[in-house]
Amino acid sequence: MTPAKRADVREADAEAAADASASASASKLRTWLSSQTSVLVCFSGGVDSSYLLAEAVRALGPGRAHAFTAVSASLDPHERTHASQIAAS
């Protein structure tokens, strides 16, 4: 096997391992969320909190998954508007 082919195989193995790890983590998250009575997610409208809130709603339903955004002088008004738009969708 050529060095380039070995590098391709290592890269594919690393991608497969990362995918398996992400899948296992998502499964653990869903299991944990499903075991809760309700959850409150600190929601910024970014990718991380959007993903967590979406999983919480899937696991618990919209009546048991709640979100809040902390508003302070350091929060850009556009970010607050964006978070509100994402939460409403």
PyMOL Python script that loads the backbone (N, CA, C, O; Angstrom):
from pymol import cmd

cmd.read_pdbstr("""\
ATOM      1  N   MET A   1       0.850  -1.166   0.000  1.00  0.00           N
ATOM      2  CA  MET A   1       0.000   0.000   0.000  1.00  0.00           C
ATOM      3  C   MET A   1       0.901   1.236   0.000  1.00  0.00           C
ATOM      4  O   MET A   1       1.892   1.304   0.727  1.00  0.00           O
ATOM      5  N   THR A   2       0.537   2.196  -0.821  1.00  0.00           N
ATOM      6  CA  THR A   2       1.342   3.414  -0.919  1.00  0.00           C
ATOM      7  C   THR A   2       1.107   4.296   0.306  1.00  0.00           C
ATOM      8  O   THR A   2       0.080   4.175   0.973  1.00  0.00           O
ATOM      9  N   PRO A   3       2.052   5.177   0.597  1.00  0.00           N
ATOM     10  CA  PRO A   3       1.854   6.093   1.735  1.00  0.00           C
ATOM     11  C   PRO A   3       0.582   6.931   1.589  1.00  0.00           C
ATOM     12  O   PRO A   3      -0.105   7.187   2.578  1.00  0.00           O
ATOM     13  N   ALA A   4       0.264   7.356   0.372  1.00  0.00           N
ATOM     14  CA  ALA A   4      -0.946   8.150   0.155  1.00  0.00           C
ATOM     15  C   ALA A   4      -2.196   7.325   0.464  1.00  0.00           C
ATOM     16  O   ALA A   4      -3.145   7.824   1.068  1.00  0.00           O
ATOM     17  N   LYS A   5      -2.185   6.048   0.039  1.00  0.00           N
ATOM     18  CA  LYS A   5      -3.331   5.174   0.295  1.00  0.00           C
ATOM     19  C   LYS A   5      -3.485   4.933   1.794  1.00  0.00           C
ATOM     20  O   LYS A   5      -4.601   4.927   2.313  1.00  0.00           O
ATOM     21  N   ARG A   6      -2.353   4.731   2.498  1.00  0.00           N
ATOM     22  CA  ARG A   6      -2.403   4.543   3.951  1.00  0.00           C
ATOM     23  C   ARG A   6      -2.993   5.781   4.627  1.00  0.00           C
ATOM     24  O   ARG A   6      -3.778   5.668   5.569  1.00  0.00           O
ATOM     25  N   ALA A   7      -2.612   6.957   4.141  1.00  0.00           N
ATOM     26  CA  ALA A   7      -3.148   8.203   4.706  1.00  0.00           C
ATOM     27  C   ALA A   7      -4.653   8.288   4.469  1.00  0.00           C
ATOM     28  O   ALA A   7      -5.395   8.719   5.351  1.00  0.00           O
ATOM     29  N   ASP A   8      -5.108   7.881   3.290  1.00  0.00           N
ATOM     30  CA  ASP A   8      -6.539   7.883   2.985  1.00  0.00           C
ATOM     31  C   ASP A   8      -7.295   6.925   3.906  1.00  0.00           C
ATOM     32  O   ASP A   8      -8.380   7.247   4.391  1.00  0.00           O
ATOM     33  N   VAL A   9      -6.719   5.752   4.143  1.00  0.00           N
ATOM     34  CA  VAL A   9      -7.349   4.762   5.017  1.00  0.00           C
ATOM     35  C   VAL A   9      -7.416   5.295   6.439  1.00  0.00           C
ATOM     36  O   VAL A   9      -8.448   5.166   7.098  1.00  0.00           O
ATOM     37  N   ARG A  10      -6.329   5.893   6.923  1.00  0.00           N
ATOM     38  CA  ARG A  10      -6.314   6.459   8.277  1.00  0.00           C
ATOM     39  C   ARG A  10      -7.361   7.568   8.406  1.00  0.00           C
ATOM     40  O   ARG A  10      -8.053   7.663   9.420  1.00  0.00           O
ATOM     41  N   GLU A  11      -7.472   8.405   7.368  1.00  0.00           N
ATOM     42  CA  GLU A  11      -8.457   9.489   7.395  1.00  0.00           C
ATOM     43  C   GLU A  11      -9.876   8.922   7.426  1.00  0.00           C
ATOM     44  O   GLU A  11     -10.723   9.408   8.176  1.00  0.00           O
ATOM     45  N   ALA A  12     -10.134   7.914   6.626  1.00  0.00           N
ATOM     46  CA  ALA A  12     -11.466   7.286   6.611  1.00  0.00           C
ATOM     47  C   ALA A  12     -11.766   6.634   7.959  1.00  0.00           C
ATOM     48  O   ALA A  12     -12.889   6.722   8.455  1.00  0.00           O
ATOM     49  N   ASP A  13     -10.769   5.982   8.551  1.00  0.00           N
ATOM     50  CA  ASP A  13     -10.952   5.374   9.874  1.00  0.00           C
ATOM     51  C   ASP A  13     -11.253   6.437  10.930  1.00  0.00           C
ATOM     52  O   ASP A  13     -12.109   6.236  11.791  1.00  0.00           O
ATOM     53  N   ALA A  14     -10.553   7.558  10.862  1.00  0.00           N
ATOM     54  CA  ALA A  14     -10.770   8.642  11.823  1.00  0.00           C
ATOM     55  C   ALA A  14     -12.169   9.227  11.656  1.00  0.00           C
ATOM     56  O   ALA A  14     -12.839   9.521  12.646  1.00  0.00           O
ATOM     57  N   GLU A  15     -12.610   9.398  10.422  1.00  0.00           N
ATOM     58  CA  GLU A  15     -13.960   9.919  10.177  1.00  0.00           C
ATOM     59  C   GLU A  15     -15.020   8.948  10.688  1.00  0.00           C
ATOM     60  O   GLU A  15     -16.008   9.367  11.290  1.00  0.00           O
ATOM     61  N   ALA A  16     -14.821   7.669  10.454  1.00  0.00           N
ATOM     62  CA  ALA A  16     -15.777   6.662  10.931  1.00  0.00           C
ATOM     63  C   ALA A  16     -15.829   6.656  12.454  1.00  0.00           C
ATOM     64  O   ALA A  16     -16.907   6.553  13.040  1.00  0.00           O
ATOM     65  N   ALA A  17     -14.673   6.764  13.092  1.00  0.00           N
ATOM     66  CA  ALA A  17     -14.626   6.788  14.559  1.00  0.00           C
ATOM     67  C   ALA A  17     -15.318   8.040  15.097  1.00  0.00           C
ATOM     68  O   ALA A  17     -16.034   7.969  16.096  1.00  0.00           O
ATOM     69  N   ALA A  18     -15.109   9.179  14.446  1.00  0.00           N
ATOM     70  CA  ALA A  18     -15.761  10.424  14.875  1.00  0.00           C
ATOM     71  C   ALA A  18     -17.272  10.321  14.708  1.00  0.00           C
ATOM     72  O   ALA A  18     -18.023  10.756  15.582  1.00  0.00           O
ATOM     73  N   ASP A  19     -17.726   9.748  13.593  1.00  0.00           N
ATOM     74  CA  ASP A  19     -19.161   9.572  13.369  1.00  0.00           C
ATOM     75  C   ASP A  19     -19.773   8.655  14.429  1.00  0.00           C
ATOM     76  O   ASP A  19     -20.849   8.939  14.954  1.00  0.00           O
ATOM     77  N   ALA A  20     -19.093   7.569  14.737  1.00  0.00           N
ATOM     78  CA  ALA A  20     -19.592   6.628  15.744  1.00  0.00           C
ATOM     79  C   ALA A  20     -19.652   7.297  17.114  1.00  0.00           C
ATOM     80  O   ALA A  20     -20.604   7.096  17.868  1.00  0.00           O
ATOM     81  N   SER A  21     -18.645   8.082  17.430  1.00  0.00           N
ATOM     82  CA  SER A  21     -18.611   8.776  18.718  1.00  0.00           C
ATOM     83  C   SER A  21     -19.736   9.798  18.807  1.00  0.00           C
ATOM     84  O   SER A  21     -20.403   9.898  19.837  1.00  0.00           O
ATOM     85  N   ALA A  22     -19.952  10.556  17.739  1.00  0.00           N
ATOM     86  CA  ALA A  22     -21.030  11.554  17.723  1.00  0.00           C
ATOM     87  C   ALA A  22     -22.388  10.875  17.849  1.00  0.00           C
ATOM     88  O   ALA A  22     -23.269  11.367  18.554  1.00  0.00           O
ATOM     89  N   SER A  23     -22.557   9.751  17.168  1.00  0.00           N
ATOM     90  CA  SER A  23     -23.819   9.020  17.232  1.00  0.00           C
ATOM     91  C   SER A  23     -24.070   8.494  18.645  1.00  0.00           C
ATOM     92  O   SER A  23     -25.192   8.561  19.146  1.00  0.00           O
ATOM     93  N   ALA A  24     -23.038   7.978  19.276  1.00  0.00           N
ATOM     94  CA  ALA A  24     -23.168   7.469  20.647  1.00  0.00           C
ATOM     95  C   ALA A  24     -23.485   8.611  21.610  1.00  0.00           C
ATOM     96  O   ALA A  24     -24.304   8.452  22.515  1.00  0.00           O
ATOM     97  N   SER A  25     -22.842   9.750  21.418  1.00  0.00           N
ATOM     98  CA  SER A  25     -23.106  10.904  22.285  1.00  0.00           C
ATOM     99  C   SER A  25     -24.538  11.392  22.120  1.00  0.00           C
ATOM    100  O   SER A  25     -25.205  11.707  23.106  1.00  0.00           O
ATOM    101  N   ALA A  26     -25.016  11.456  20.880  1.00  0.00           N
ATOM    102  CA  ALA A  26     -26.392  11.893  20.625  1.00  0.00           C
ATOM    103  C   ALA A  26     -27.382  10.928  21.256  1.00  0.00           C
ATOM    104  O   ALA A  26     -28.394  11.348  21.817  1.00  0.00           O
ATOM    105  N   SER A  27     -27.096   9.646  21.165  1.00  0.00           N
ATOM    106  CA  SER A  27     -27.971   8.644  21.768  1.00  0.00           C
ATOM    107  C   SER A  27     -28.020   8.797  23.278  1.00  0.00           C
ATOM    108  O   SER A  27     -29.094   8.703  23.873  1.00  0.00           O
ATOM    109  N   LYS A  28     -26.870   9.032  23.909  1.00  0.00           N
ATOM    110  CA  LYS A  28     -26.820   9.237  25.362  1.00  0.00           C
ATOM    111  C   LYS A  28     -27.598  10.497  25.755  1.00  0.00           C
ATOM    112  O   LYS A  28     -28.304  10.513  26.763  1.00  0.00           O
ATOM    113  N   LEU A  29     -27.458  11.545  24.948  1.00  0.00           N
ATOM    114  CA  LEU A  29     -28.185  12.780  25.220  1.00  0.00           C
ATOM    115  C   LEU A  29     -29.689  12.530  25.157  1.00  0.00           C
ATOM    116  O   LEU A  29     -30.420  12.947  26.056  1.00  0.00           O
ATOM    117  N   ARG A  30     -30.161  11.858  24.109  1.00  0.00           N
ATOM    118  CA  ARG A  30     -31.591  11.581  23.977  1.00  0.00           C
ATOM    119  C   ARG A  30     -32.107  10.724  25.133  1.00  0.00           C
ATOM    120  O   ARG A  30     -33.206  10.952  25.639  1.00  0.00           O
ATOM    121  N   THR A  31     -31.317   9.750  25.540  1.00  0.00           N
ATOM    122  CA  THR A  31     -31.713   8.902  26.670  1.00  0.00           C
ATOM    123  C   THR A  31     -31.842   9.730  27.937  1.00  0.00           C
ATOM    124  O   THR A  31     -32.819   9.600  28.675  1.00  0.00           O
ATOM    125  N   TRP A  32     -30.858  10.579  28.187  1.00  0.00           N
ATOM    126  CA  TRP A  32     -30.900  11.416  29.383  1.00  0.00           C
ATOM    127  C   TRP A  32     -32.084  12.377  29.322  1.00  0.00           C
ATOM    128  O   TRP A  32     -32.823  12.507  30.298  1.00  0.00           O
ATOM    129  N   LEU A  33     -32.273  13.051  28.191  1.00  0.00           N
ATOM    130  CA  LEU A  33     -33.388  13.987  28.060  1.00  0.00           C
ATOM    131  C   LEU A  33     -34.718  13.292  28.307  1.00  0.00           C
ATOM    132  O   LEU A  33     -35.585  13.828  28.996  1.00  0.00           O
ATOM    133  N   SER A  34     -34.879  12.102  27.746  1.00  0.00           N
ATOM    134  CA  SER A  34     -36.132  11.354  27.895  1.00  0.00           C
ATOM    135  C   SER A  34     -36.415  10.977  29.343  1.00  0.00           C
ATOM    136  O   SER A  34     -37.568  10.748  29.709  1.00  0.00           O
ATOM    137  N   SER A  35     -35.381  10.913  30.163  1.00  0.00           N
ATOM    138  CA  SER A  35     -35.562  10.531  31.566  1.00  0.00           C
ATOM    139  C   SER A  35     -35.944  11.719  32.454  1.00  0.00           C
ATOM    140  O   SER A  35     -36.232  11.539  33.637  1.00  0.00           O
ATOM    141  N   GLN A  36     -35.947  12.921  31.895  1.00  0.00           N
ATOM    142  CA  GLN A  36     -36.237  14.118  32.680  1.00  0.00           C
ATOM    143  C   GLN A  36     -37.728  14.452  32.636  1.00  0.00           C
ATOM    144  O   GLN A  36     -38.412  14.160  31.655  1.00  0.00           O
ATOM    145  N   THR A  37     -38.210  15.056  33.692  1.00  0.00           N
ATOM    146  CA  THR A  37     -39.591  15.527  33.731  1.00  0.00           C
ATOM    147  C   THR A  37     -39.762  16.709  32.790  1.00  0.00           C
ATOM    148  O   THR A  37     -40.733  16.786  32.038  1.00  0.00           O
ATOM    149  N   SER A  38     -38.806  17.629  32.845  1.00  0.00           N
ATOM    150  CA  SER A  38     -38.767  18.782  31.950  1.00  0.00           C
ATOM    151  C   SER A  38     -37.338  19.309  31.950  1.00  0.00           C
ATOM    152  O   SER A  38     -36.536  18.959  32.816  1.00  0.00           O
ATOM    153  N   VAL A  39     -37.029  20.155  30.970  1.00  0.00           N
ATOM    154  CA  VAL A  39     -35.692  20.762  30.909  1.00  0.00           C
ATOM    155  C   VAL A  39     -35.823  22.245  30.560  1.00  0.00           C
ATOM    156  O   VAL A  39     -36.795  22.676  29.941  1.00  0.00           O
ATOM    157  N   LEU A  40     -34.826  22.998  30.971  1.00  0.00           N
ATOM    158  CA  LEU A  40     -34.718  24.412  30.661  1.00  0.00           C
ATOM    159  C   LEU A  40     -33.369  24.618  29.989  1.00  0.00           C
ATOM    160  O   LEU A  40     -32.325  24.339  30.577  1.00  0.00           O
ATOM    161  N   VAL A  41     -33.397  25.105  28.760  1.00  0.00           N
ATOM    162  CA  VAL A  41     -32.180  25.292  27.972  1.00  0.00           C
ATOM    163  C   VAL A  41     -31.861  26.778  27.897  1.00  0.00           C
ATOM    164  O   VAL A  41     -32.719  27.586  27.540  1.00  0.00           O
ATOM    165  N   CYS A  42     -30.637  27.133  28.230  1.00  0.00           N
ATOM    166  CA  CYS A  42     -30.168  28.506  28.041  1.00  0.00           C
ATOM    167  C   CYS A  42     -29.922  28.663  26.543  1.00  0.00           C
ATOM    168  O   CYS A  42     -28.977  28.088  26.003  1.00  0.00           O
ATOM    169  N   PHE A  43     -30.757  29.427  25.883  1.00  0.00           N
ATOM    170  CA  PHE A  43     -30.814  29.474  24.425  1.00  0.00           C
ATOM    171  C   PHE A  43     -30.246  30.782  23.890  1.00  0.00           C
ATOM    172  O   PHE A  43     -30.730  31.865  24.218  1.00  0.00           O
ATOM    173  N   SER A  44     -29.198  30.663  23.051  1.00  0.00           N
ATOM    174  CA  SER A  44     -28.593  31.852  22.445  1.00  0.00           C
ATOM    175  C   SER A  44     -28.986  32.013  20.985  1.00  0.00           C
ATOM    176  O   SER A  44     -28.821  33.090  20.411  1.00  0.00           O
ATOM    177  N   GLY A  45     -29.506  30.947  20.382  1.00  0.00           N
ATOM    178  CA  GLY A  45     -29.803  30.969  18.957  1.00  0.00           C
ATOM    179  C   GLY A  45     -28.653  30.445  18.127  1.00  0.00           C
ATOM    180  O   GLY A  45     -28.757  30.363  16.903  1.00  0.00           O
ATOM    181  N   GLY A  46     -27.547  30.087  18.781  1.00  0.00           N
ATOM    182  CA  GLY A  46     -26.402  29.515  18.074  1.00  0.00           C
ATOM    183  C   GLY A  46     -26.606  28.030  17.809  1.00  0.00           C
ATOM    184  O   GLY A  46     -27.633  27.460  18.177  1.00  0.00           O
ATOM    185  N   VAL A  47     -25.639  27.421  17.180  1.00  0.00           N
ATOM    186  CA  VAL A  47     -25.750  26.017  16.777  1.00  0.00           C
ATOM    187  C   VAL A  47     -25.892  25.092  17.982  1.00  0.00           C
ATOM    188  O   VAL A  47     -26.747  24.206  17.977  1.00  0.00           O
ATOM    189  N   ASP A  48     -25.073  25.279  19.006  1.00  0.00           N
ATOM    190  CA  ASP A  48     -25.084  24.366  20.158  1.00  0.00           C
ATOM    191  C   ASP A  48     -26.418  24.383  20.896  1.00  0.00           C
ATOM    192  O   ASP A  48     -27.024  23.336  21.123  1.00  0.00           O
ATOM    193  N   SER A  49     -26.872  25.577  21.270  1.00  0.00           N
ATOM    194  CA  SER A  49     -28.119  25.642  22.035  1.00  0.00           C
ATOM    195  C   SER A  49     -29.320  25.309  21.158  1.00  0.00           C
ATOM    196  O   SER A  49     -30.311  24.777  21.660  1.00  0.00           O
ATOM    197  N   SER A  50     -29.258  25.606  19.865  1.00  0.00           N
ATOM    198  CA  SER A  50     -30.351  25.234  18.952  1.00  0.00           C
ATOM    199  C   SER A  50     -30.471  23.723  18.849  1.00  0.00           C
ATOM    200  O   SER A  50     -31.574  23.177  18.875  1.00  0.00           O
ATOM    201  N   TYR A  51     -29.327  23.045  18.730  1.00  0.00           N
ATOM    202  CA  TYR A  51     -29.324  21.580  18.664  1.00  0.00           C
ATOM    203  C   TYR A  51     -29.878  20.984  19.965  1.00  0.00           C
ATOM    204  O   TYR A  51     -30.717  20.084  19.938  1.00  0.00           O
ATOM    205  N   LEU A  52     -29.403  21.493  21.084  1.00  0.00           N
ATOM    206  CA  LEU A  52     -29.855  20.963  22.369  1.00  0.00           C
ATOM    207  C   LEU A  52     -31.356  21.180  22.555  1.00  0.00           C
ATOM    208  O   LEU A  52     -32.060  20.278  23.011  1.00  0.00           O
ATOM    209  N   LEU A  53     -31.845  22.359  22.209  1.00  0.00           N
ATOM    210  CA  LEU A  53     -33.271  22.626  22.346  1.00  0.00           C
ATOM    211  C   LEU A  53     -34.092  21.742  21.408  1.00  0.00           C
ATOM    212  O   LEU A  53     -35.144  21.235  21.798  1.00  0.00           O
ATOM    213  N   ALA A  54     -33.618  21.555  20.176  1.00  0.00           N
ATOM    214  CA  ALA A  54     -34.339  20.688  19.232  1.00  0.00           C
ATOM    215  C   ALA A  54     -34.412  19.257  19.751  1.00  0.00           C
ATOM    216  O   ALA A  54     -35.467  18.627  19.677  1.00  0.00           O
ATOM    217  N   GLU A  55     -33.315  18.742  20.270  1.00  0.00           N
ATOM    218  CA  GLU A  55     -33.318  17.383  20.827  1.00  0.00           C
ATOM    219  C   GLU A  55     -34.240  17.295  22.036  1.00  0.00           C
ATOM    220  O   GLU A  55     -34.933  16.295  22.220  1.00  0.00           O
ATOM    221  N   ALA A  56     -34.251  18.335  22.857  1.00  0.00           N
ATOM    222  CA  ALA A  56     -35.122  18.342  24.038  1.00  0.00           C
ATOM    223  C   ALA A  56     -36.591  18.324  23.622  1.00  0.00           C
ATOM    224  O   ALA A  56     -37.397  17.602  24.209  1.00  0.00           O
ATOM    225  N   VAL A  57     -36.935  19.111  22.620  1.00  0.00           N
ATOM    226  CA  VAL A  57     -38.324  19.128  22.145  1.00  0.00           C
ATOM    227  C   VAL A  57     -38.690  17.773  21.548  1.00  0.00           C
ATOM    228  O   VAL A  57     -39.797  17.282  21.770  1.00  0.00           O
ATOM    229  N   ARG A  58     -37.775  17.159  20.792  1.00  0.00           N
ATOM    230  CA  ARG A  58     -38.039  15.825  20.230  1.00  0.00           C
ATOM    231  C   ARG A  58     -38.258  14.788  21.334  1.00  0.00           C
ATOM    232  O   ARG A  58     -39.138  13.933  21.237  1.00  0.00           O
ATOM    233  N   ALA A  59     -37.445  14.881  22.375  1.00  0.00           N
ATOM    234  CA  ALA A  59     -37.503  13.880  23.441  1.00  0.00           C
ATOM    235  C   ALA A  59     -38.691  14.085  24.374  1.00  0.00           C
ATOM    236  O   ALA A  59     -39.301  13.118  24.830  1.00  0.00           O
ATOM    237  N   LEU A  60     -39.016  15.337  24.655  1.00  0.00           N
ATOM    238  CA  LEU A  60     -40.001  15.627  25.697  1.00  0.00           C
ATOM    239  C   LEU A  60     -41.285  16.279  25.195  1.00  0.00           C
ATOM    240  O   LEU A  60     -42.305  16.260  25.885  1.00  0.00           O
ATOM    241  N   GLY A  61     -41.236  16.845  24.019  1.00  0.00           N
ATOM    242  CA  GLY A  61     -42.367  17.615  23.515  1.00  0.00           C
ATOM    243  C   GLY A  61     -42.227  19.074  23.918  1.00  0.00           C
ATOM    244  O   GLY A  61     -41.516  19.396  24.870  1.00  0.00           O
ATOM    245  N   PRO A  62     -42.907  19.955  23.194  1.00  0.00           N
ATOM    246  CA  PRO A  62     -42.741  21.388  23.456  1.00  0.00           C
ATOM    247  C   PRO A  62     -43.258  21.844  24.819  1.00  0.00           C
ATOM    248  O   PRO A  62     -42.835  22.889  25.315  1.00  0.00           O
ATOM    249  N   GLY A  63     -44.145  21.097  25.423  1.00  0.00           N
ATOM    250  CA  GLY A  63     -44.668  21.481  26.734  1.00  0.00           C
ATOM    251  C   GLY A  63     -43.730  21.193  27.888  1.00  0.00           C
ATOM    252  O   GLY A  63     -43.924  21.705  28.991  1.00  0.00           O
ATOM    253  N   ARG A  64     -42.708  20.370  27.644  1.00  0.00           N
ATOM    254  CA  ARG A  64     -41.785  20.000  28.730  1.00  0.00           C
ATOM    255  C   ARG A  64     -40.347  20.434  28.462  1.00  0.00           C
ATOM    256  O   ARG A  64     -39.470  20.239  29.304  1.00  0.00           O
ATOM    257  N   ALA A  65     -40.103  21.023  27.287  1.00  0.00           N
ATOM    258  CA  ALA A  65     -38.777  21.560  26.948  1.00  0.00           C
ATOM    259  C   ALA A  65     -38.914  23.072  26.840  1.00  0.00           C
ATOM    260  O   ALA A  65     -39.637  23.580  25.983  1.00  0.00           O
ATOM    261  N   HIS A  66     -38.230  23.769  27.696  1.00  0.00           N
ATOM    262  CA  HIS A  66     -38.356  25.221  27.767  1.00  0.00           C
ATOM    263  C   HIS A  66     -37.001  25.870  27.492  1.00  0.00           C
ATOM    264  O   HIS A  66     -35.950  25.268  27.711  1.00  0.00           O
ATOM    265  N   ALA A  67     -37.049  27.106  27.009  1.00  0.00           N
ATOM    266  CA  ALA A  67     -35.813  27.840  26.708  1.00  0.00           C
ATOM    267  C   ALA A  67     -35.902  29.238  27.293  1.00  0.00           C
ATOM    268  O   ALA A  67     -36.984  29.804  27.445  1.00  0.00           O
ATOM    269  N   PHE A  68     -34.750  29.771  27.614  1.00  0.00           N
ATOM    270  CA  PHE A  68     -34.680  31.166  28.025  1.00  0.00           C
ATOM    271  C   PHE A  68     -33.414  31.773  27.453  1.00  0.00           C
ATOM    272  O   PHE A  68     -32.436  31.076  27.183  1.00  0.00           O
ATOM    273  N   THR A  69     -33.448  33.065  27.275  1.00  0.00           N
ATOM    274  CA  THR A  69     -32.280  33.819  26.827  1.00  0.00           C
ATOM    275  C   THR A  69     -32.031  34.906  27.865  1.00  0.00           C
ATOM    276  O   THR A  69     -32.923  35.692  28.182  1.00  0.00           O
ATOM    277  N   ALA A  70     -30.829  34.939  28.380  1.00  0.00           N
ATOM    278  CA  ALA A  70     -30.469  35.961  29.361  1.00  0.00           C
ATOM    279  C   ALA A  70     -30.214  37.274  28.624  1.00  0.00           C
ATOM    280  O   ALA A  70     -29.394  37.331  27.708  1.00  0.00           O
ATOM    281  N   VAL A  71     -30.910  38.306  29.023  1.00  0.00           N
ATOM    282  CA  VAL A  71     -30.765  39.613  28.382  1.00  0.00           C
ATOM    283  C   VAL A  71     -29.992  40.523  29.325  1.00  0.00           C
ATOM    284  O   VAL A  71     -30.349  40.703  30.489  1.00  0.00           O
ATOM    285  N   SER A  72     -28.931  41.083  28.787  1.00  0.00           N
ATOM    286  CA  SER A  72     -28.119  42.022  29.566  1.00  0.00           C
ATOM    287  C   SER A  72     -27.543  43.064  28.620  1.00  0.00           C
ATOM    288  O   SER A  72     -27.744  42.995  27.407  1.00  0.00           O
ATOM    289  N   ALA A  73     -26.840  44.009  29.171  1.00  0.00           N
ATOM    290  CA  ALA A  73     -26.225  45.059  28.354  1.00  0.00           C
ATOM    291  C   ALA A  73     -25.205  44.483  27.373  1.00  0.00           C
ATOM    292  O   ALA A  73     -24.927  45.093  26.340  1.00  0.00           O
ATOM    293  N   SER A  74     -24.648  43.319  27.689  1.00  0.00           N
ATOM    294  CA  SER A  74     -23.634  42.731  26.807  1.00  0.00           C
ATOM    295  C   SER A  74     -24.238  41.962  25.627  1.00  0.00           C
ATOM    296  O   SER A  74     -23.513  41.572  24.712  1.00  0.00           O
ATOM    297  N   LEU A  75     -25.561  41.740  25.641  1.00  0.00           N
ATOM    298  CA  LEU A  75     -26.217  41.014  24.550  1.00  0.00           C
ATOM    299  C   LEU A  75     -26.587  41.991  23.450  1.00  0.00           C
ATOM    300  O   LEU A  75     -27.359  42.926  23.664  1.00  0.00           O
ATOM    301  N   ASP A  76     -26.029  41.766  22.277  1.00  0.00           N
ATOM    302  CA  ASP A  76     -26.341  42.591  21.118  1.00  0.00           C
ATOM    303  C   ASP A  76     -27.837  42.450  20.799  1.00  0.00           C
ATOM    304  O   ASP A  76     -28.345  41.330  20.748  1.00  0.00           O
ATOM    305  N   PRO A  77     -28.548  43.561  20.584  1.00  0.00           N
ATOM    306  CA  PRO A  77     -29.983  43.475  20.288  1.00  0.00           C
ATOM    307  C   PRO A  77     -30.300  42.587  19.078  1.00  0.00           C
ATOM    308  O   PRO A  77     -31.354  41.952  19.037  1.00  0.00           O
ATOM    309  N   HIS A  78     -29.401  42.540  18.101  1.00  0.00           N
ATOM    310  CA  HIS A  78     -29.614  41.678  16.927  1.00  0.00           C
ATOM    311  C   HIS A  78     -29.567  40.203  17.322  1.00  0.00           C
ATOM    312  O   HIS A  78     -30.312  39.391  16.774  1.00  0.00           O
ATOM    313  N   GLU A  79     -28.691  39.853  18.274  1.00  0.00           N
ATOM    314  CA  GLU A  79     -28.617  38.465  18.729  1.00  0.00           C
ATOM    315  C   GLU A  79     -29.896  38.074  19.464  1.00  0.00           C
ATOM    316  O   GLU A  79     -30.370  36.946  19.338  1.00  0.00           O
ATOM    317  N   ARG A  80     -30.444  39.000  20.223  1.00  0.00           N
ATOM    318  CA  ARG A  80     -31.705  38.725  20.920  1.00  0.00           C
ATOM    319  C   ARG A  80     -32.829  38.498  19.911  1.00  0.00           C
ATOM    320  O   ARG A  80     -33.632  37.578  20.065  1.00  0.00           O
ATOM    321  N   THR A  81     -32.882  39.338  18.880  1.00  0.00           N
ATOM    322  CA  THR A  81     -33.894  39.181  17.831  1.00  0.00           C
ATOM    323  C   THR A  81     -33.710  37.849  17.110  1.00  0.00           C
ATOM    324  O   THR A  81     -34.679  37.136  16.849  1.00  0.00           O
ATOM    325  N   HIS A  82     -32.466  37.520  16.791  1.00  0.00           N
ATOM    326  CA  HIS A  82     -32.169  36.266  16.104  1.00  0.00           C
ATOM    327  C   HIS A  82     -32.587  35.067  16.962  1.00  0.00           C
ATOM    328  O   HIS A  82     -33.202  34.129  16.455  1.00  0.00           O
ATOM    329  N   ALA A  83     -32.262  35.092  18.231  1.00  0.00           N
ATOM    330  CA  ALA A  83     -32.633  33.994  19.123  1.00  0.00           C
ATOM    331  C   ALA A  83     -34.148  33.855  19.193  1.00  0.00           C
ATOM    332  O   ALA A  83     -34.666  32.739  19.204  1.00  0.00           O
ATOM    333  N   SER A  84     -34.854  34.958  19.238  1.00  0.00           N
ATOM    334  CA  SER A  84     -36.320  34.917  19.279  1.00  0.00           C
ATOM    335  C   SER A  84     -36.891  34.330  18.000  1.00  0.00           C
ATOM    336  O   SER A  84     -37.851  33.562  18.041  1.00  0.00           O
ATOM    337  N   GLN A  85     -36.299  34.692  16.852  1.00  0.00           N
ATOM    338  CA  GLN A  85     -36.770  34.165  15.571  1.00  0.00           C
ATOM    339  C   GLN A  85     -36.521  32.660  15.481  1.00  0.00           C
ATOM    340  O   GLN A  85     -37.386  31.915  15.021  1.00  0.00           O
ATOM    341  N   ILE A  86     -35.353  32.217  15.914  1.00  0.00           N
ATOM    342  CA  ILE A  86     -35.041  30.789  15.873  1.00  0.00           C
ATOM    343  C   ILE A  86     -35.988  30.017  16.797  1.00  0.00           C
ATOM    344  O   ILE A  86     -36.495  28.957  16.431  1.00  0.00           O
ATOM    345  N   ALA A  87     -36.218  30.553  17.987  1.00  0.00           N
ATOM    346  CA  ALA A  87     -37.083  29.874  18.960  1.00  0.00           C
ATOM    347  C   ALA A  87     -38.518  29.775  18.437  1.00  0.00           C
ATOM    348  O   ALA A  87     -39.216  28.799  18.713  1.00  0.00           O
ATOM    349  N   ALA A  88     -38.944  30.764  17.698  1.00  0.00           N
ATOM    350  CA  ALA A  88     -40.313  30.767  17.185  1.00  0.00           C
ATOM    351  C   ALA A  88     -40.505  29.806  16.011  1.00  0.00           C
ATOM    352  O   ALA A  88     -41.633  29.442  15.679  1.00  0.00           O
ATOM    353  N   SER A  89     -39.410  29.403  15.390  1.00  0.00           N
ATOM    354  CA  SER A  89     -39.537  28.546  14.187  1.00  0.00           C
ATOM    355  C   SER A  89     -39.612  27.075  14.519  1.00  0.00           C
ATOM    356  O   SER A  89     -39.720  26.243  13.618  1.00  0.00           O
TER     357      SER A  89
END
""", "prot")
cmd.dss("prot")
cmd.show_as("cartoon", "prot")
cmd.util.cbc("prot")
cmd.orient("prot")
